[in-house]
Amino acid sequence: MKKLELLAPAGNFLKMETAFAYGADAVYLGIPDFSLRVRINDFDLAGVAKAVKYAHTREKKVYVTVNIFAHNNHLKKLPVYLKKLKSFKVDALIVSDPGIIALIKKVWPRAEIHLSTQANCTNLEAVKFWQKQGLKRIILGREVTLKEIKEIHRAVPKIELEYFVHGAMCMAYSGRCFLSKLLTNRSGNLGDCAQPCRWEYDVMLKTGGHDEELELVEEKHGTYLLNSRDLCLVKYLKELAEAGITSFKIEGRAKSVYYQATVCGIYRRVLNSILKKTPVAKLKSELEYLYQELLTKLVHRGYTTGFLLGGRGEQNINNSHEKSAWEFCGQVVATRDRNRLYFRVHNTLKAGDEIEIIRPNYDIIKMCPDELWDAKSGRVIKEAHGGGGSQVCALEIPKTVGLIPALTVIRRKIKL
């Protein structure tokens, strides 16, 4: 079996560092001007250059998204941007617009181009077409089934296939939604979606004369009619690998480092088990355990297998999201002495709280620390508070616990 790449989102530098620490082979990122993430996106040109350098020193890769539905005004600034990316030696460009692909070929003829899922490539003839245009990888539309993936791989075996395996789903076909532009004048296809599909709506019957029509009306006490469940394919990675997928993509550039660590850690662990040819019974048991971890330890909208198995996707009409009894409370800074673990606080943590320290490969250490120390003063404290992650605290770890590297995340159990 070929190398199985875990591809993670990077909304900022820390999220990228965390993704790599938890087993991602590559990340995708972009600057607001040309990416489908205008908000909650900290990268600029200098940040991209820094990210590529960081990744390459660790033998990791950086793919840059240039996947907006471009207008003429975007094209004017694009050649300078592409020349910068070339000088940074980014590993690939993720593109959906044929005009941008043509421009890339002029400015950077040898650039590796991956077709964005926004291009909604869902059949083998389309894959053949893009292969003839010189593209190396196709990020298949989420609507493609497992059966279709097999057919595409058999027909076009030399092209790389990438597929989304975890994260938020858009209720529109391949993300081609126009609701945000219509309702808020913020275009989702230019990276500025206001996510109106996550709002509550009532269905109103309008009557007038002989005509009747249904109308969606935003309502604070309505129903989440358009709220898609999140994708979770952790149980089907082996089937996807056997079908021809070599890059497994996680959605979530706007999500936290805790989400990044949890999802990357779990998916990396499964991919490693597949590559090691773990016996079926043992793998099945591990998958069930890890699925339950994703189900209970993260905030999500309920999970679905989407279209992979021939379904149509599913909506969660009852609520905006499913709550979790666990909360992200810190990220490790360093182990400065033998027994104290230093971490940056992100949410309240009290002495005596039940916590889990999540090491890479999703290796969990369970604890209830009796005492906490403030790193600055060295004094014992009863509780620590996030306040933007500025406070650094310490807790004592047993001598029997091995290395806990920097960037490791910590969560605590809370009352719902």
Phi, psi and omega in degrees: 000138180295165176301135180256113184273131171261119185247121187243156177281153176222099178277340174204179186294319181296321178296323177295313178303317181295318179301314179294321180298329182259019167104003177293140177272336183205159174231159172240140183206173178190165175269154185306326185300327187232011185247157177275025172224088179281316181265158182051052181215109188267004185274137167235189182299317179297322179293323177295316179300317179296319180297316180297317179298315179299314182296314185293329177291345179249013180058038175249172184236155177232122175253132184255129180277125172231059196244021174290162169276095193288147170248174185304322182294333177289323184295332182296323182270348190292317182303318179296318179297316181296322178295324177296314180298323177297317181292332177283344183064045175296153189280331178194161176245135178258116191225145177243335188269124179302326179294320178293321177300316179297320180292320178300318181296331178283316185278322185218076187304328184264011179297140174277125184245130174250133180282121181295152174298340177297341178280359181040061176277114188230011180211161187291329179291323176294321177298317178299319180300311182292329176297320178294337177278359176094008180284142183268330185222144175245124172268101187296150175298149180296345182280352182284133182272167178300318178300317180291325177300315179300317181295318179296315181296320178295322183283327184227069189291341186272349180268142180284142179241131179240148183213139175289132181240346181203142173128186184297144176248140174273140181285347179269157182297119181050033176076008182275075184252143181239005181298316183299317178296319182293316188270331185231357184063025173246116187277121174294332181278357171243018173086017186232043184292133177271001179055053177295343177293344179268001181276166175271140180226153166247150175262120182250139176265117179260130178238144178195113184066233180263359185258143174227141177210153178267142180224136175276130180234127178296132185211129184295338180240035180266214182235148181275069188297327187255006189280100182288144171292159178279150179280137174213109183243026183301331181280353187239018182294322180297315179297321178294319178296317180292334179282342178126359177284131178242348177233125186249115193256134177256135177269151171135048179295337180268356183280169185280170175293333177295315175301314181303311182294314183296309184290314179298317181300316181291313182292325176296318180299318180293315179299320177296320179296322178294315181295329178279359181057049177301134179309145187305313183297317180292319179296318180299317179296318179295319180296320180295318178298313183291326176297317178297326176296317177295326183287324189252343187254000178233151168281131181206180183256021189088150186252152177217156172270006175062229184262356189306317185261016178097004178282187183242013188083162183221148179256148171254095186272352186276325181206168182284333180194160176268132181281162178234147178277005180236144184228136175298127181233348179185162176227131187295133175265309181190159169256100188275334173223182192298324189244352182253132179254123183261133184216151177272127186280134179243334172216169184303135174224130181244150174301134182095350177295147173280121182234162172229127175263121187257101178279163175308154186067020178053052177263113190262131172249120181262135182210161167227086185297132180282331182222154173234151177237140171280124186295328184286315183265338183080003183276151175289136178231154181276328180207156179235150182233147185295290180058044179086012177077026184272333183276133175251129180234175179224151172225157182271135179246148180299149179297334182285344180284132180283201183298134171241102188288160173303150182084353175300138181259154181234138176232158179233153178278137182234166176267129178273000000 
